Amino acid sequence: MNNLQKRWKAVWNPDMYHGWGKESNYFEGWYVKIVDPNERFVFAIIPGISKGKDGKKHAFIQLLDGKRARAKYYEFTAEDFKPSSDRFAVAVGNNFFSAKEVRLDLPELRGTIQLQDLYTWPKMLGAPGIMGWYSFMPFMQCYHGVVSVHHTLSGTLEVYGEEVDYNGGIGYMEKDWGRSFPSSWIWTQTNHFDTDRRVSAMASVARIPWLGQHFIGYIVGFLLDNKLYRFATYTGAKMKAQLYEDRVEIAFKDSKSRLEMTAYKAKGGELLSPLSGNMTGKVNESMQAKVHVKLFEKEQLIFEGNGRNAGLEVAGPVEELLTDRWRR
């Protein structure tokens, strides 16, 4: 396959690598969250590639330790980044990432874990992933994909020199690619609730450049048992968003359902983010946040719970995202 064919295949498989033939002003990265069954260790591992507007290139792995609220950035050569052209499989140096297995060779984390029972974002005609028909727009600043909203883990890892059993742990995986992150965004995600039910929550609200103007876009997924509730700009859903000193309140609704989320801020670590392909931006992400969730069908409350080990990012001039009235 040539590069154009590889990119077209990736459009229909958002978890795959999209950057074939792109040599500058481009980034791509996967966000791999792993939590052991005792919830002692909460990590996000972010492998990726940076191709700056100036032509400088390098691969990287960012490691965010949610419990210690600190991040590390490991830089590799661009040649160390080796993606597959027929499936989601990416090697960065001696590290490997796929939808089935993660192999790590970092100073803090070493070993192999397997991923099972993945709940992938459903594909539909004209909507190959979480971005819906926006997936086909060639001029977007940033694209987003979800590999799995919820899965279980098995295997062991050496964590700071200690062998840790990950059997029965919980994971989540998403990704981004394009030129730059938005100028402002709110993002939160959690899989840990006080229930035996399978529950996962993810919400993202951002300022999206569009044909010389911009709009406020949002993509939201709430998994309850085996049903995924989806709210997005392209589905016709409406949203509210309010920011306070200690929390963020966001809500989404359509003709059938309403999701209300209150995310409480917590200490985080500083990650690097892409600007014109270069990893020169900065964003603070907490993995100690707590998220209170209510889900309604019509006006009937069908789920209420508190999520923990939650990722939370509030970045840029978020005032432009806020609204106290329902809006598209």
N, C-alpha and C positions, 0 to 999 in steps of 0.2 A: 504494500500500500504506500502511496505517496503521502505527504504531510496533510494535504487537503482531505484525503480519504480518512486518515487517522483522526483528524479533528471532527469530521462529520460523524464518525462512529462514536466519538466521545460525547457529542451533543446528546445522543440517545442513551448514553451511559455516563451520567454526570460524575460518578465516583472515579472514573478513569482520568488519566492525564490528558490535558487539553492543549498543551503548549507546543505541539509539534511545529517546527519551522519558525517559531517566534524567538527572535534573538535579542530583543531589547524592549523596554517599557512593558515588562510582563512579570507576574509572579503567580505562583500556585502553591498551595499548602493544604495539608490535611490536619484536622484537629482530633486527636485520639485520646479520649478520656478513659482512664482505668481507675477503679476503686476496688480495693480488696474487700472480702466479705465482712471483715471486722471493722471496716471503715477507718483503719489506722492511717492509711496512705491514700491520698487523692492526688493523682497526677494528670496533667495534660501534656502529651508529647506531640509536637507539631513539626513534621518533616516538610520540606519544601524546597523551592528553587526561586532565586531572585535574578532577574535579568534587567538591569537598570537602563534608564533612558540614555545613559552615557556608554552603554555597551558592556559595562562590567557585570560579570556573572559569578554567582556562587550558589552552592547548595547549603542547606542549613537544617539543624534540628533545634527547636526551642523546647525547653523543659520547664514546666511550671509546677512547682511543688505547692499544692493548695494548702496543706496543713502548715507549712513553714512560711507561706506567703512570699516566696522568692522564685526568681526565674533565672535560667542560664541559657546562653545562646552559643551553640556549637556550629562553627563554620567549616564547610567542606568545599572542595573544588567542584566546579560545575560538572566535571567528568565523573565525580562520585555519585551523581544523581542519575539513576538508571530506572526509568519507567517502562512498563510493559505497554505494547501497542494493542493488545487484544483483551486485556482485563485490568482491573485495579490491582496493581502490584508495583510497588516502588521500593527500590533499594537506595539507601543513602549511606555510603561507606559500608560498614559491616552491619548496618541496621536494615530491617526489612518490614514493610507494612503492606497488608492486604486485608480483605474482608474475612479471611479465615484465620490469619496468624499474624502476630507481631513479634519480631525478634529484635532485642535491644542490646547494644554494646556501648553503653554510656558509663561514665564514672559513677553515677548514682543508681543506674538501673541496668541490670544484665540478666539475660535469660529469654525464655520464649513463653508466650501465652497464646492460647487458642480462643477464638471467638465463636460462640454457638448461638443458635436461635435468634438470628438477626431479624429485626423488624425494619425492613427497608421502606423508603418512601415509595408509594405506589406510582406506577407509570400509567399514563392514559394517552389516548390519541391527542396529539397536539400539546401534551404536557409531560415531557420525559422525566421531570424531576420537580423539586420544590419550587422552582421559579416559574412553573407553568409555561405559557407561550413566550415569556421574556427570554427563555433559554435560546430562542432562535434569533434574537436581536444581536447583530454582530458588533454593535458600538457601545455596549454596556461598560461602565467603568469597572464593575465588580460583579461576578457571578457567584452563586452560592449553591451548594449541594449537601444533601444529607445521605451518608452511607448507611447508617443504622441509628434509629432513635432509641433503641434499647437492645442489648444483648448480654448474655452471660459469659463469664470468663473461666478458663481453666489453665492449670499450669502453675509454675513457681517463678518468681523473680528474686534476684539478689538486690535488695534495696538498702543502700548505704552499708553494704557488707553483710546484711542480715537476710537469711532466706525467708521469703514470705510466700505463703500459700494463697494463690488467687482463685482457687476452685470455689465457684459460687459467687465470685465477684460480679460487678455490673459495669458495663461499658457503654459508651456513646461515641459516634464518629460523624463528623461533618467536614466540609472543605470550602475553600474560596479560591477563585482565580480571576485574573484580569489585570488591570493596570494599577489601581490604587483602592484602598478602603474608602468608604464614604467620608464626607467631612464631619458627620455626626451620626451616632447610632446608639441604640440601647439593645442589649442582648442578654438573655438569661437562659439557663438550661439546668435541669435537674432530673435525676432518675430515682432518687431515694425518698420514699414516703413511708409512713408508719402503717403499712397495709401489706397483705400478702398478694394483692392484686398487682398486675403489671401496669405500672404508671410511668409516664415520661412527659416532661413539659419542655418546650423550646419556643422562644419568641424572639423575633428580631424586628426592630423598627429603624429605618435609616432614611437619610436624605439622598435621593437618587437623581443624578443628572440625567436630563432627557431632552435631546434636540434643542440645546441652547437654554433650556429652562430646567426645572426640577420638580419632583413630586415626593411626597412622603410615602415610602413603600414599606410593607410589612409582610412577613411570612411567619406563620405560627402553626405548630403541631402539638396536639395533646393526645397522648396514647392512654387509653383506659381499657384494660384487658386486651382484646384484639381489635379494638375500634380506634381509628385515628381520626380525630376531629381536626379539620384544617380550616384556617382563616388566612386570607391573603388579599392583597390589593386586587389581583386578577380574578378572584372569586366573587368580588362584589361585597366583601365583608366591610364592616365599619370598625373604627377604633377610637379609643380615648387614651391619653397618656398624661400623667402628672408626676412631677419630680419634687421631692422634699429632701430635707437635709439628711435624713436617715434611711430613705426608702424611695422606690419607684413604683407607681401604680399604673398598670396598663390593663386594658380590657378590649375585647374583640367580640363582635357578634355578627351573625347572619340571620336569615329568616327562621332557622331551626334551633340554633345553639348560641350560648354566650359563655365566654371564658373571662374570668377576672383573676388577675395575678398581682400580688404585692411582693416585691423583692426587696429585702432588707440588706443594706450595704454592710460590707465587712472588709477587713484588711486584705489587700491583694498584692500581687507581684507585677513587675513592669515587663511587658512583652514588647518586642519590636513589631511594627506593622508596615505594610508596603506603601510607598509613594512613588508613582511612576516606575514601578518595578523594583526600586531600591528599598531595602529594609531600613529606612531611616525615621519612620514614625514611631511613636510610643503610645501604648495603651495600658492602663492598669486593669488587671482582671483579678477578681476575687473568686476563690473556689470554696469559700466558707460562708457564702451568702445563704439566707433562708428565703423560701418563696411560699407564700400562702396562696392557695389555688382554690377557686370555686368554679365548677362547671354546671351550667344549666341547660336543660333541654326545654325549649319554650321558657316557662317561668318555674319549672320544677328543678330543684337542686338535686343533681344525681351524684356529685362527688365534691368533697371538701377535704383538704389535707394540707400538711406542711412539708414542703420539700427541703432537703438539706444537701450538703456538699454541692451547692448550686454555684455554677459559674455566673458571674455578673460583670458586664462591662457597660459603663456609661461614659461615652467618649465624644469629645468635641462640643460645639455649642448646641447642646441638646434642646435648648429652649425652642428652637425652630421645629422640633418634633412634637411639642406638647399641645394638647387640646383638652379642654374640659367638657366639650360637647362631642357627640358622635359625629365622625366624619369619614368619608371615603379616603 
